[in-house]
């Protein structure tokens, strides 16, 4: 206990230096915390994809269409518990830059396959009954200021109606929530029939199919069966687990984890250098004192531990503040509805990893001065004064 | 001794004594260099992307798309519209008096990104010989030109570099048709190099496009002047189209990575605050260790102004050295690095990181700010150091 007091006194003897060193460490952990929650949120699109859900797209590319008859033909295959089809609408609201992730779907089968979207029974039945009904996720509804009962026009940057207009009228009949806090609720869904009957070209085609299998273990067999069913037709399919599809989609943007990882690494590298140096300096300034402590009978090991404790305390205190600030930043970002951002959650894994890094940082920055103090010879120490 | 020569003497003295404070000084240099390197890497990324797309369009070519389509992929233009628009005023004509234009298709096929091994969107352009004329420079650098009316493909240089599946001589199957890659083309680093080119009519057949196209490119009689075409579109209710010069069309798409610039600056400024703390630490230590020296100089008649500027100069020198090192590191690792990302057309755009003197200046400015702020407060302390106390400390 006495040692801890000594450690604390040593740490706080130069308040300005302590503040600066802690601030640098704090910044690094703030960067780490914020970027890592982002990374986890981006990955959650992959993590949260249902294991028993497959995506069947046109083999040439997923932007190429498939005939609508395919959904019915897949339904007849074995080990399948649900098939639905979706079509990208290219929707935007008011401003062409205000893009909406929006699909025309088969309402009768959609919620069987995408069971993680939660709505009340009333909302579901309203959707089924209203041909122009549209359901929106709570995130997108908040962003656009939509609520149930609103009637809104949405434009498409791909499709147009027979009269040349690209605007469709919709009734918002339901706002769905996600099963998990990080389930994406940025998408909007409406009736395929309404879309198909009003649009002017490419009728009776769909974008892709969502297929639910009886068991993830049966995925491989189902994939083979679906793709074989349509082999050697003008519209061959490529069926993949949703997880793989989402992963590949993120990879199209680039190696985000490499970029974020490099930045975090750079931030830690900076503080490693700064903190490491000031620890060495702080201990060197106390050479004489350490000599005195040793003369008084303090064992070298005890001094070694005290020095390490000092650097550990420094790292853990500033790291903890950094995490605290991260959680404030995360709340701030989650409060933004003006632009589309993933839901950030400062998960326990991130906190545990941060604590591990704090300990590692404390040990690495403390080890050199601690070893120096351990080896310090009393006579040299006192004569250096 | 005049004030300036005093300051100069102290600055030189401080800088020459830097090796005595080697590790602390190195820490400050290193911290600044990492911050600058991070900033410049992000800026070079978005700069390269913008200049690839900015360099793609020509000012003397107009591009016509379906109104509101925003990208070539989403656009549709029927043959009849193409015919009407081709009669608009302001279009350059060839030797026979025919308007020079090219009606093109733009579809997406799968390729494999070499760096990740995953499937990505590669644009395939249906084009005619006139379309080649409308690009400022197209060179077939390997193999040969595709034969119109056959299932032959030319691949862009960027596609060959970044994606597999389209090597010269390779056969590719789309749906039920087989295509062979017969040549590689270059367009001097523009975004067209990220594309596959094939005969427009064959692409129409393969993708069931009947006799419709997606975009129309027109050689303008007068560079930058699309008014004749715009007027015609406005006055003809059958034409629900947009017209723009190709250079404007692509420049606006090049801003897609602007977010990276904001992100890069935000991260660098936050990291810069960390480096600033390091710089302050270094400089306060430096002032403390030079306390005796400063006091001696004051005692023999040097002014406190010289102590101030001496310390400030030391800090600035350290930061600028850090900034230059960071910029050079970023330049040597990032400049010329080729990669691909999802562009605004929902397809991959191959681009190269590009450093510029302008970016370099940004990096040095950031370093200077860290150096000035990080030096100011310690310099203030140095200037106000009471001579007597300083001597006492030494003793």
Interface residues (C-beta under 8 A of the other chain):
Chain A: X16 X17 X20 X21 X23 X24 X27 X28 X30 X31 X59 X60 X61 X63 X64 X90 X96 X155 X157 X158 X160 X164 X166 X201 X232 X233 X234 X235 X236 X247 X248 X251 X252 X253 X254 X255 X263 X266 X267 X269 X270 X271 X273 X274 X276 X277 X278 X280 X281
Chain B: X23 X24 X26 X27 X30 X31 X34 X35 X37 X38 X66 X68 X69 X70 X71 X73 X74 X76 X107 X108 X109 X110 X113 X115 X116 X118 X119 X120 X121 X122 X174 X175 X176 X207 X208 X240 X267 X270 X271 X273 X274 X275 X277 X278 X280 X281 X284 X285 X339 X340 X341 X342 X346 X348
